[in-house]
Amino acid sequence: MAESERSSRLRAAWIAAAVIGVGVLWWAVFSLMGRLWWQADLGAEKVPPPARVEVHAPRHDWVDLDKYSREHPVWEPARE
């Protein structure tokens, strides 16, 4: 009976030590990440905004839209 009580206490001590160790490791990682993230020098390099996108209408002078409208009064998607 005393041996099983001792082994259960030893197991509980190991579990408690593992939980505390994981907690300390968790705190250390997040503390380090916080220092790296929020105390970083963000003003060292300023990146200019990207150039404005210019969209040009496609050429359609090769298409006879009047003829197409006469031959296709209702638009339907192409069937392949």
C-alpha positions as CSV (number, residue, x, y, z in Angstrom):
1,M,0.0,0.0,0.0
2,A,2.8,2.4,0.8
3,E,4.6,1.7,-2.4
4,S,1.5,2.5,-4.5
5,E,1.0,5.7,-2.6
6,R,4.6,6.7,-3.1
7,S,4.4,5.9,-6.9
8,S,1.2,8.0,-7.2
9,R,2.8,10.9,-5.4
10,L,5.9,10.6,-7.6
11,R,3.7,10.5,-10.7
12,A,1.7,13.5,-9.5
13,A,5.0,15.4,-8.9
14,W,6.2,14.6,-12.4
15,I,2.9,15.7,-13.9
16,A,3.1,19.0,-11.9
17,A,6.6,19.6,-12.9
18,A,5.7,19.0,-16.6
19,V,2.8,21.3,-16.4
20,I,4.9,24.0,-14.7
21,G,7.7,23.5,-17.3
22,V,5.3,23.8,-20.2
23,G,3.8,26.9,-18.6
24,V,7.2,28.5,-18.3
25,L,8.1,27.6,-21.8
26,W,4.8,29.0,-23.1
27,W,5.4,32.3,-21.2
28,A,8.9,32.6,-22.4
29,V,8.0,32.1,-26.1
30,F,5.1,34.6,-26.0
31,S,7.2,37.1,-24.0
32,L,10.0,36.9,-26.6
33,M,7.6,37.2,-29.5
34,G,6.0,40.2,-27.9
35,R,9.3,41.9,-27.4
36,L,10.3,41.2,-31.0
37,W,6.9,42.3,-32.4
38,W,6.0,45.4,-30.4
39,Q,9.4,46.8,-29.8
40,A,10.6,46.4,-33.3
41,D,11.8,49.6,-35.1
42,L,9.0,50.1,-37.6
43,G,10.2,53.5,-38.8
44,A,13.5,52.2,-40.2
45,E,12.3,51.7,-43.7
46,K,9.2,53.3,-45.3
47,V,7.8,51.6,-48.3
48,P,6.0,53.9,-50.8
49,P,2.5,52.9,-51.8
50,P,2.1,50.9,-55.0
51,A,1.6,52.7,-58.2
52,R,-2.0,53.3,-59.3
53,V,-3.4,50.6,-61.5
54,E,-4.5,51.8,-64.9
55,V,-7.1,49.7,-66.7
56,H,-7.5,50.2,-70.4
57,A,-10.6,49.2,-72.4
58,P,-9.8,46.4,-74.8
59,R,-9.8,47.0,-78.5
60,H,-13.1,46.2,-80.2
61,D,-12.7,47.9,-83.5
62,W,-12.3,44.4,-85.2
63,V,-15.9,43.4,-84.1
64,D,-19.0,44.5,-85.9
65,L,-21.3,44.9,-82.9
66,D,-24.4,45.9,-85.0
67,K,-24.1,42.7,-87.1
68,Y,-23.6,40.6,-84.0
69,S,-26.7,42.2,-82.3
70,R,-28.8,41.5,-85.4
71,E,-27.8,37.9,-85.5
72,H,-27.9,37.3,-81.8
73,P,-30.8,39.3,-80.3
74,V,-30.5,37.4,-77.0
75,W,-27.1,36.6,-75.6
76,E,-26.3,33.0,-74.8
77,P,-23.0,31.6,-73.6
78,A,-20.8,29.8,-76.0
79,R,-21.3,26.1,-76.2
80,E,-18.2,23.9,-76.8
